[in-house]
Amino acid sequence: MFDFQFNQVRKAPFDHILVDDWLEPDLYARLRDSFPKCPANTGPTGYTLFWGDAEYDQLVERDPSWRAMFERFHSDDFIRACLAAFPEVFRDETIVDLSDASYVPFLENREDKQKLELTGHDLEADKLWVRLDIMQGLAGYRRRPHLDHRRRAISLLIYFCDAEENAMAGGDLVLHGAGDETLAVRPKHNRMVVFPCNEASVHSVSPIRRQRAPRNFVQVTVSSTRDLWQGGAGPQPTRWEALQDRVEKAVRRQIQR
């Protein structure tokens, strides 16, 4: 069984774990070398493959390494490791008792992913499910400071690129703390960062000004169909910022054609 190595919690600027060389070297190399080109689609970067997409499902079915990756995270072992990594946060800051939480194979489709709240589902709040999203960030990609959906319990990122190798200007994951406190996490081969999606976990991605190759990464989230956390929805873009983001995404897609 894979050791998720969730044992080095860093408290600043908010609770998170960062581990380099996280996946087994041979598995990581196979995943890196077969990392797919993501088509223009919905999702944070604008270039994504999600469970339920034909290309994604074929990749998991036909490629043993991607299938092993998928099965590793879609499991009770992963759910338990996540909750055990941040016990005080899940004990003190959730509005749902997750002490008996378990994995269910629920698929959140693209339309539902965009929604702030899920409706029409009868799963109990402690029945947790997993997204393993394949994404590419191209030049111009950025994310403003935000919190993930309030139904997300955990967000985990694995990088399949190297900022220095790609001569990447920008593209850092930025963790925001109190006041002006920040921590920049530079994309690096086989670097993993994971954090609970509580009210403190405001994060962003600095704009990619240039790079030689895409910012390849996988985002794994553990979720409920219900909101889990105390507190609000976090920073929200102004109407102007939201319009600017949509225009920038459209321009990037036109450039890539």
C-alpha positions as CSV (number, residue, x, y, z in Angstrom):
1,M,0.0,0.0,0.0
2,F,1.3,3.5,-0.9
3,D,2.4,5.6,2.1
4,F,0.8,9.0,1.6
5,Q,3.4,10.6,3.9
6,F,1.0,13.1,5.4
7,N,3.2,13.7,8.4
8,Q,4.9,17.1,8.1
9,V,2.3,19.8,8.6
10,R,3.5,23.3,8.1
11,K,1.5,25.9,10.0
12,A,2.4,29.0,8.0
13,P,0.8,30.8,6.2
14,F,-1.9,28.1,6.9
15,D,-1.9,24.4,7.5
16,H,-0.4,22.5,4.6
17,I,2.0,19.7,3.7
18,L,4.7,19.9,1.0
19,V,6.7,16.9,0.0
20,D,9.2,16.6,-2.9
21,D,9.8,13.4,-4.7
22,W,6.4,12.2,-3.5
23,L,5.3,9.5,-6.0
24,E,7.5,6.5,-6.7
25,P,10.2,7.6,-9.2
26,D,9.3,5.0,-11.8
27,L,5.6,5.7,-11.6
28,Y,6.2,9.5,-11.7
29,A,8.4,9.1,-14.8
30,R,5.8,7.1,-16.7
31,L,3.0,9.6,-15.8
32,R,5.2,12.6,-16.7
33,D,6.2,11.0,-20.1
34,S,2.6,10.1,-21.0
35,F,1.0,13.3,-19.6
36,P,-1.8,14.1,-22.1
37,K,-2.3,17.3,-24.1
38,C,-5.5,18.8,-22.5
39,P,-8.1,20.3,-24.9
40,A,-9.7,23.7,-24.4
41,N,-12.5,23.1,-21.9
42,T,-14.1,24.3,-18.7
43,G,-12.0,24.4,-15.6
44,P,-9.6,26.7,-13.9
45,T,-6.8,26.6,-16.5
46,G,-9.1,26.4,-19.5
47,Y,-7.2,23.2,-20.6
48,T,-8.4,20.2,-18.7
49,L,-9.3,16.5,-18.7
50,F,-11.9,15.3,-16.1
51,W,-13.3,11.9,-15.2
52,G,-16.3,11.4,-17.5
53,D,-14.5,12.9,-20.6
54,A,-14.0,10.3,-23.3
55,E,-10.3,11.0,-23.5
56,Y,-9.8,10.8,-19.8
57,D,-11.7,7.5,-19.5
58,Q,-9.7,6.0,-22.3
59,L,-6.5,7.1,-20.7
60,V,-7.4,5.4,-17.4
61,E,-8.6,2.3,-19.1
62,R,-5.7,1.8,-21.5
63,D,-2.7,3.1,-19.5
64,P,-1.7,1.0,-16.5
65,S,0.1,3.9,-14.8
66,W,-2.8,6.3,-15.0
67,R,-5.2,3.6,-13.9
68,A,-3.0,2.9,-10.9
69,M,-3.0,6.6,-10.1
70,F,-6.8,6.8,-10.4
71,E,-7.4,3.8,-8.2
72,R,-4.9,4.9,-5.6
73,F,-6.8,8.1,-4.9
74,H,-10.3,6.8,-5.4
75,S,-10.1,4.9,-2.1
76,D,-10.9,4.8,1.6
77,D,-7.2,4.7,2.3
78,F,-6.7,8.1,0.7
79,I,-9.8,9.5,2.5
80,R,-8.5,8.3,5.9
81,A,-5.0,9.6,5.2
82,C,-6.3,13.1,4.4
83,L,-8.5,13.3,7.5
84,A,-5.8,12.0,9.8
85,A,-3.3,14.5,8.4
86,F,-5.1,17.5,9.8
87,P,-7.1,16.2,12.7
88,E,-7.6,19.4,14.6
89,V,-8.8,21.3,11.5
90,F,-11.4,18.7,10.7
91,R,-12.5,18.4,14.4
92,D,-12.8,22.1,15.1
93,E,-13.7,23.8,11.8
94,T,-16.1,21.7,10.0
95,I,-19.9,21.8,10.3
96,V,-20.2,18.1,9.5
97,D,-18.9,15.2,11.6
98,L,-16.4,13.3,9.4
99,S,-15.2,10.9,12.1
100,D,-16.9,8.0,10.2
101,A,-16.4,9.4,6.7
102,S,-16.0,6.9,3.9
103,Y,-15.3,6.9,0.1
104,V,-18.1,6.6,-2.5
105,P,-17.5,6.5,-6.3
106,F,-19.5,9.7,-7.1
107,L,-18.8,11.5,-10.3
108,E,-19.2,15.3,-10.3
109,N,-19.7,16.2,-13.9
110,R,-18.5,19.4,-15.6
111,E,-21.7,21.2,-15.1
112,D,-21.9,20.4,-11.4
113,K,-18.3,21.3,-10.9
114,Q,-19.1,24.9,-11.8
115,K,-21.8,25.2,-9.2
116,L,-21.3,26.7,-5.8
117,E,-23.8,24.2,-4.3
118,L,-24.8,20.7,-5.5
119,T,-28.5,19.9,-5.5
120,G,-30.5,16.8,-6.4
121,H,-28.2,14.3,-4.7
122,D,-29.1,12.3,-1.6
123,L,-25.7,11.3,-0.4
124,E,-25.0,11.7,3.3
125,A,-22.6,14.5,4.1
126,D,-19.9,12.2,5.3
127,K,-19.9,10.1,2.2
128,L,-16.8,11.6,0.4
129,W,-15.7,11.3,-3.2
130,V,-12.7,12.2,-5.2
131,R,-11.8,14.3,-8.3
132,L,-8.5,13.6,-10.0
133,D,-8.3,16.4,-12.6
134,I,-5.6,16.6,-15.3
135,M,-4.7,20.2,-16.2
136,Q,-2.3,22.3,-18.2
137,G,-1.6,26.0,-17.5
138,L,-0.5,28.0,-20.6
139,A,1.0,31.4,-20.9
140,G,-1.3,34.0,-19.4
141,Y,-2.9,31.6,-16.9
142,R,-3.5,32.9,-13.4
143,R,-5.8,32.5,-10.5
144,R,-6.8,35.3,-8.2
145,P,-6.9,34.7,-4.4
146,H,-9.8,32.4,-3.6
147,L,-11.1,29.5,-1.6
148,D,-12.1,26.2,-3.2
149,H,-15.8,25.2,-3.1
150,R,-17.0,24.9,0.5
151,R,-17.9,21.2,-0.2
152,R,-14.2,20.5,-0.8
153,A,-12.5,18.8,2.2
154,I,-9.0,18.6,0.8
155,S,-7.1,19.9,-2.2
156,L,-3.9,18.2,-3.3
157,L,-1.6,19.2,-6.2
158,I,1.1,17.2,-7.9
159,Y,3.4,18.9,-10.4
160,F,4.5,17.2,-13.6
161,C,6.7,20.0,-14.7
162,D,9.6,22.1,-13.5
163,A,9.5,25.9,-13.4
164,E,13.3,26.3,-13.8
165,E,13.5,23.7,-16.5
166,N,10.7,25.4,-18.4
167,A,12.1,28.9,-17.8
168,M,8.7,29.7,-16.3
169,A,8.1,33.3,-15.3
170,G,5.2,33.3,-12.8
171,G,3.0,30.2,-12.4
172,D,3.7,29.9,-8.6
173,L,1.1,28.6,-6.3
174,V,0.8,31.3,-3.6
175,L,-0.6,30.5,-0.2
176,H,-2.0,33.6,1.6
177,G,-1.9,34.1,5.4
178,A,-2.9,36.9,7.7
179,G,-2.0,40.4,6.5
180,D,0.5,40.3,3.7
181,E,2.0,36.9,4.7
182,T,2.5,34.7,1.6
183,L,4.4,31.5,0.6
184,A,5.2,30.9,-3.0
185,V,5.3,27.2,-4.0
186,R,7.3,26.8,-7.2
187,P,6.3,24.0,-9.6
188,K,8.9,21.2,-9.5
189,H,9.0,17.7,-10.8
190,N,7.1,15.3,-8.4
191,R,6.3,18.0,-5.9
192,M,3.1,17.6,-3.9
193,V,1.3,20.1,-1.8
194,V,-1.9,19.4,0.1
195,F,-4.1,21.4,2.4
196,P,-7.6,21.3,4.0
197,C,-10.0,23.7,2.3
198,N,-11.0,25.5,5.5
199,E,-11.6,29.3,5.8
200,A,-7.9,30.0,6.1
201,S,-6.8,28.3,2.9
202,V,-6.8,31.3,0.6
203,H,-4.5,30.6,-2.4
204,S,-3.8,31.9,-5.9
205,V,-1.6,31.3,-8.9
206,S,0.7,34.1,-10.1
207,P,0.3,35.0,-13.9
208,I,2.4,32.9,-16.2
209,R,4.2,35.5,-18.2
210,R,6.3,33.1,-20.3
211,Q,7.3,29.4,-20.4
212,R,8.8,26.9,-22.7
213,A,6.3,24.1,-22.0
214,P,2.9,23.9,-20.3
215,R,2.5,23.9,-16.5
216,N,1.4,20.3,-16.2
217,F,-0.3,19.2,-12.9
218,V,-2.9,17.0,-11.4
219,Q,-5.3,18.3,-8.8
220,V,-6.9,15.8,-6.5
221,T,-9.8,17.0,-4.3
222,V,-11.8,15.2,-1.7
223,S,-15.4,16.4,-1.5
224,S,-18.9,16.0,-0.1
225,T,-22.1,17.0,-1.8
226,R,-22.8,19.3,1.2
227,D,-20.9,22.4,2.4
228,L,-18.4,21.3,5.1
229,W,-16.8,24.4,6.6
230,Q,-17.5,27.2,9.0
231,G,-17.0,30.7,7.6
232,G,-17.7,32.3,4.3
233,A,-16.8,31.8,0.7
234,G,-13.6,33.8,0.8
235,P,-12.3,36.5,-1.5
236,Q,-14.5,37.2,-4.5
237,P,-13.5,38.9,-7.8
238,T,-15.1,42.2,-8.6
239,R,-17.4,42.3,-11.7
240,W,-14.5,43.9,-13.6
241,E,-12.0,41.3,-12.5
242,A,-14.4,38.5,-13.5
243,L,-15.0,40.0,-16.9
244,Q,-11.2,40.5,-17.3
245,D,-10.6,36.8,-16.5
246,R,-13.2,35.7,-19.1
247,V,-11.7,37.9,-21.8
248,E,-8.1,36.7,-21.0
249,K,-9.2,33.1,-21.1
250,A,-10.9,33.6,-24.5
251,V,-7.8,35.4,-25.9
252,R,-5.5,32.5,-24.7
253,R,-7.7,30.0,-26.6
254,Q,-7.7,32.1,-29.8
255,I,-3.9,32.3,-29.6
256,Q,-3.6,28.5,-29.2
257,R,-5.7,27.7,-32.3
